[in-house]
Amino acid sequence: MLAEATTALGTATKKDTVNSALRLAVEESRVRRERALADLQQVADEGGFDFDRLGELDR
């Protein structure tokens, strides 16, 4: 996998490959979280959550 990652990322050393792969993984995770938060905000803005019924969850 290291060899494939080196080729895919165009890096020259193991250290550069690992650092680039970690950076990419973190960036993709941030993008997914930001997208999920934006989707939840849109649902909330459209009235998709009934906060008046939260008390029913404890029953």
N, CA, C and O atoms as CSV, one atom per row, in Angstrom:
chain,resi,resn,atom,element,x,y,z
A,1,MET,N,N,0.822,-1.188,0.000
A,1,MET,CA,C,0.000,0.000,0.000
A,1,MET,C,C,0.866,1.251,0.000
A,1,MET,O,O,0.504,2.270,-0.589
A,2,LEU,N,N,2.009,1.165,0.664
A,2,LEU,CA,C,2.902,2.322,0.690
A,2,LEU,C,C,3.371,2.677,-0.714
A,2,LEU,O,O,3.428,3.851,-1.079
A,3,ALA,N,N,3.704,1.666,-1.493
A,3,ALA,CA,C,4.155,1.918,-2.866
A,3,ALA,C,C,3.044,2.539,-3.702
A,3,ALA,O,O,3.290,3.462,-4.479
A,4,GLU,N,N,1.832,2.040,-3.545
A,4,GLU,CA,C,0.701,2.605,-4.284
A,4,GLU,C,C,0.428,4.039,-3.857
A,4,GLU,O,O,0.154,4.902,-4.691
A,5,ALA,N,N,0.502,4.286,-2.559
A,5,ALA,CA,C,0.279,5.639,-2.051
A,5,ALA,C,C,1.355,6.586,-2.561
A,5,ALA,O,O,1.065,7.727,-2.919
A,6,THR,N,N,2.592,6.114,-2.592
A,6,THR,CA,C,3.696,6.940,-3.092
A,6,THR,C,C,3.438,7.353,-4.534
A,6,THR,O,O,3.635,8.511,-4.904
A,7,THR,N,N,3.000,6.406,-5.337
A,7,THR,CA,C,2.692,6.697,-6.740
A,7,THR,C,C,1.498,7.639,-6.856
A,7,THR,O,O,1.532,8.614,-7.607
A,8,ALA,N,N,0.439,7.334,-6.099
A,8,ALA,CA,C,-0.782,8.138,-6.183
A,8,ALA,C,C,-0.562,9.572,-5.728
A,8,ALA,O,O,-1.134,10.507,-6.287
A,9,LEU,N,N,0.271,9.734,-4.710
A,9,LEU,CA,C,0.495,11.068,-4.154
A,9,LEU,C,C,1.660,11.797,-4.804
A,9,LEU,O,O,1.827,13.003,-4.624
A,10,GLY,N,N,2.464,11.061,-5.561
A,10,GLY,CA,C,3.614,11.677,-6.220
A,10,GLY,C,C,4.702,12.101,-5.247
A,10,GLY,O,O,5.404,13.085,-5.481
A,11,THR,N,N,4.840,11.362,-4.162
A,11,THR,CA,C,5.849,11.692,-3.164
A,11,THR,C,C,7.113,10.872,-3.393
A,11,THR,O,O,7.103,9.880,-4.121
A,12,ALA,N,N,8.208,11.306,-2.754
A,12,ALA,CA,C,9.494,10.656,-3.006
A,12,ALA,C,C,9.980,9.808,-1.834
A,12,ALA,O,O,10.746,8.865,-2.031
A,13,THR,N,N,9.546,10.133,-0.620
A,13,THR,CA,C,10.032,9.395,0.546
A,13,THR,C,C,8.851,8.811,1.324
A,13,THR,O,O,7.706,9.235,1.169
A,14,LYS,N,N,9.169,7.823,2.165
A,14,LYS,CA,C,8.130,7.235,3.009
A,14,LYS,C,C,7.523,8.288,3.923
A,14,LYS,O,O,6.307,8.346,4.103
A,15,LYS,N,N,8.377,9.112,4.492
A,15,LYS,CA,C,7.905,10.160,5.397
A,15,LYS,C,C,6.947,11.115,4.686
A,15,LYS,O,O,5.884,11.437,5.216
A,16,ASP,N,N,7.319,11.563,3.496
A,16,ASP,CA,C,6.442,12.457,2.724
A,16,ASP,C,C,5.135,11.771,2.363
A,16,ASP,O,O,4.070,12.388,2.392
A,17,THR,N,N,5.223,10.490,2.024
A,17,THR,CA,C,4.026,9.736,1.665
A,17,THR,C,C,3.079,9.635,2.847
A,17,THR,O,O,1.883,9.897,2.714
A,18,VAL,N,N,3.608,9.257,4.003
A,18,VAL,CA,C,2.777,9.120,5.195
A,18,VAL,C,C,2.191,10.465,5.592
A,18,VAL,O,O,1.001,10.550,5.894
A,19,ASN,N,N,2.989,11.501,5.600
A,19,ASN,CA,C,2.482,12.834,5.959
A,19,ASN,C,C,1.414,13.310,4.980
A,19,ASN,O,O,0.403,13.878,5.394
A,20,SER,N,N,1.626,13.087,3.706
A,20,SER,CA,C,0.639,13.492,2.697
A,20,SER,C,C,-0.648,12.696,2.847
A,20,SER,O,O,-1.744,13.247,2.738
A,21,ALA,N,N,-0.512,11.405,3.096
A,21,ALA,CA,C,-1.697,10.562,3.261
A,21,ALA,C,C,-2.489,10.979,4.501
A,21,ALA,O,O,-3.718,11.039,4.465
A,22,LEU,N,N,-1.787,11.262,5.588
A,22,LEU,CA,C,-2.473,11.716,6.797
A,22,LEU,C,C,-3.157,13.060,6.582
A,22,LEU,O,O,-4.289,13.269,7.019
A,23,ARG,N,N,-2.471,13.955,5.915
A,23,ARG,CA,C,-3.045,15.277,5.627
A,23,ARG,C,C,-4.314,15.120,4.788
A,23,ARG,O,O,-5.332,15.758,5.060
A,24,LEU,N,N,-4.244,14.277,3.778
A,24,LEU,CA,C,-5.391,14.039,2.905
A,24,LEU,C,C,-6.556,13.430,3.684
A,24,LEU,O,O,-7.704,13.837,3.505
A,25,ALA,N,N,-6.264,12.464,4.542
A,25,ALA,CA,C,-7.316,11.831,5.337
A,25,ALA,C,C,-7.998,12.841,6.250
A,25,ALA,O,O,-9.223,12.836,6.370
A,26,VAL,N,N,-7.222,13.705,6.894
A,26,VAL,CA,C,-7.781,14.715,7.790
A,26,VAL,C,C,-8.611,15.727,7.005
A,26,VAL,O,O,-9.698,16.105,7.443
A,27,GLU,N,N,-8.119,16.164,5.864
A,27,GLU,CA,C,-8.857,17.125,5.045
A,27,GLU,C,C,-10.184,16.534,4.578
A,27,GLU,O,O,-11.212,17.210,4.617
A,28,GLU,N,N,-10.167,15.278,4.136
A,28,GLU,CA,C,-11.404,14.644,3.676
A,28,GLU,C,C,-12.396,14.484,4.822
A,28,GLU,O,O,-13.600,14.660,4.636
A,29,SER,N,N,-11.893,14.154,5.997
A,29,SER,CA,C,-12.755,14.026,7.164
A,29,SER,C,C,-13.394,15.366,7.508
A,29,SER,O,O,-14.583,15.423,7.821
A,30,ARG,N,N,-12.625,16.429,7.455
A,30,ARG,CA,C,-13.170,17.766,7.729
A,30,ARG,C,C,-14.250,18.134,6.722
A,30,ARG,O,O,-15.289,18.682,7.091
A,31,VAL,N,N,-14.008,17.835,5.466
A,31,VAL,CA,C,-14.986,18.144,4.420
A,31,VAL,C,C,-16.281,17.368,4.660
A,31,VAL,O,O,-17.370,17.927,4.535
A,32,ARG,N,N,-16.167,16.079,5.005
A,32,ARG,CA,C,-17.365,15.271,5.281
A,32,ARG,C,C,-18.134,15.825,6.473
A,32,ARG,O,O,-19.361,15.912,6.431
A,33,ARG,N,N,-17.421,16.203,7.541
A,33,ARG,CA,C,-18.089,16.751,8.720
A,33,ARG,C,C,-18.762,18.084,8.405
A,33,ARG,O,O,-19.884,18.332,8.847
A,34,GLU,N,N,-18.086,18.940,7.647
A,34,GLU,CA,C,-18.671,20.235,7.275
A,34,GLU,C,C,-19.918,20.030,6.420
A,34,GLU,O,O,-20.917,20.728,6.596
A,35,ARG,N,N,-19.861,19.079,5.501
A,35,ARG,CA,C,-21.006,18.790,4.637
A,35,ARG,C,C,-22.171,18.247,5.461
A,35,ARG,O,O,-23.318,18.639,5.250
A,36,ALA,N,N,-21.877,17.344,6.402
A,36,ALA,CA,C,-22.922,16.779,7.252
A,36,ALA,C,C,-23.566,17.864,8.111
A,36,ALA,O,O,-24.786,17.885,8.279
A,37,LEU,N,N,-22.758,18.752,8.645
A,37,LEU,CA,C,-23.288,19.850,9.453
A,37,LEU,C,C,-24.160,20.773,8.611
A,37,LEU,O,O,-25.218,21.209,9.063
A,38,ALA,N,N,-23.729,21.068,7.405
A,38,ALA,CA,C,-24.526,21.916,6.508
A,38,ALA,C,C,-25.853,21.228,6.166
A,38,ALA,O,O,-26.893,21.884,6.099
A,39,ASP,N,N,-25.818,19.918,5.951
A,39,ASP,CA,C,-27.053,19.183,5.659
A,39,ASP,C,C,-28.004,19.220,6.845
A,39,ASP,O,O,-29.206,19.422,6.673
A,40,LEU,N,N,-27.472,19.025,8.051
A,40,LEU,CA,C,-28.309,19.102,9.247
A,40,LEU,C,C,-28.890,20.498,9.433
A,40,LEU,O,O,-30.050,20.649,9.815
A,41,GLN,N,N,-28.078,21.514,9.162
A,41,GLN,CA,C,-28.562,22.890,9.289
A,41,GLN,C,C,-29.693,23.151,8.310
A,41,GLN,O,O,-30.668,23.820,8.651
A,42,GLN,N,N,-29.572,22.630,7.103
A,42,GLN,CA,C,-30.622,22.813,6.103
A,42,GLN,C,C,-31.912,22.133,6.544
A,42,GLN,O,O,-32.994,22.704,6.413
A,43,VAL,N,N,-31.799,20.911,7.068
A,43,VAL,CA,C,-32.978,20.200,7.562
A,43,VAL,C,C,-33.628,20.995,8.692
A,43,VAL,O,O,-34.850,21.135,8.732
A,44,ALA,N,N,-32.814,21.514,9.605
A,44,ALA,CA,C,-33.343,22.310,10.712
A,44,ALA,C,C,-34.014,23.572,10.205
A,44,ALA,O,O,-35.093,23.933,10.676
A,45,ASP,N,N,-33.389,24.247,9.249
A,45,ASP,CA,C,-33.958,25.475,8.693
A,45,ASP,C,C,-35.294,25.220,8.000
A,45,ASP,O,O,-36.158,26.095,7.947
A,46,GLU,N,N,-35.444,24.027,7.480
A,46,GLU,CA,C,-36.684,23.665,6.783
A,46,GLU,C,C,-37.728,23.085,7.737
A,46,GLU,O,O,-38.786,22.633,7.301
A,47,GLY,N,N,-37.429,23.098,9.041
A,47,GLY,CA,C,-38.394,22.615,10.033
A,47,GLY,C,C,-38.400,21.108,10.187
A,47,GLY,O,O,-39.400,20.539,10.623
A,48,GLY,N,N,-37.330,20.465,9.846
A,48,GLY,CA,C,-37.270,19.009,9.865
A,48,GLY,C,C,-37.152,18.377,11.233
A,48,GLY,O,O,-37.210,17.153,11.346
A,49,PHE,N,N,-36.989,19.171,12.275
A,49,PHE,CA,C,-36.882,18.636,13.629
A,49,PHE,C,C,-38.028,19.166,14.470
A,49,PHE,O,O,-38.337,20.358,14.435
A,50,ASP,N,N,-38.652,18.283,15.220
A,50,ASP,CA,C,-39.748,18.673,16.105
A,50,ASP,C,C,-39.226,18.697,17.532
A,50,ASP,O,O,-39.334,17.708,18.258
A,51,PHE,N,N,-38.665,19.817,17.926
A,51,PHE,CA,C,-38.059,19.943,19.242
A,51,PHE,C,C,-39.090,19.902,20.365
A,51,PHE,O,O,-38.731,19.643,21.514
A,52,ASP,N,N,-40.354,20.152,20.061
A,52,ASP,CA,C,-41.389,20.098,21.069
A,52,ASP,C,C,-41.618,18.672,21.569
A,52,ASP,O,O,-42.211,18.478,22.631
A,53,ARG,N,N,-41.159,17.686,20.821
A,53,ARG,CA,C,-41.380,16.288,21.192
A,53,ARG,C,C,-40.175,15.660,21.888
A,53,ARG,O,O,-40.191,14.460,22.164
A,54,LEU,N,N,-39.136,16.433,22.176
A,54,LEU,CA,C,-37.947,15.879,22.809
A,54,LEU,C,C,-38.252,15.227,24.152
A,54,LEU,O,O,-37.641,14.217,24.502
A,55,GLY,N,N,-39.175,15.785,24.895
A,55,GLY,CA,C,-39.541,15.211,26.184
A,55,GLY,C,C,-40.065,13.799,26.093
A,55,GLY,O,O,-39.943,13.030,27.046
A,56,GLU,N,N,-40.645,13.446,24.970
A,56,GLU,CA,C,-41.187,12.109,24.761
A,56,GLU,C,C,-40.091,11.045,24.685
A,56,GLU,O,O,-40.366,9.860,24.871
A,57,LEU,N,N,-38.878,11.451,24.418
A,57,LEU,CA,C,-37.784,10.501,24.301
A,57,LEU,C,C,-37.431,9.862,25.638
A,57,LEU,O,O,-36.906,8.749,25.681
A,58,ASP,N,N,-37.716,10.563,26.724
A,58,ASP,CA,C,-37.392,10.051,28.057
A,58,ASP,C,C,-38.422,9.058,28.572
A,58,ASP,O,O,-38.207,8.439,29.614
A,59,ARG,N,N,-39.494,8.899,27.892
A,59,ARG,CA,C,-40.561,8.006,28.370
A,59,ARG,C,C,-40.357,6.614,27.898
A,59,ARG,O,O,-41.160,5.733,28.206
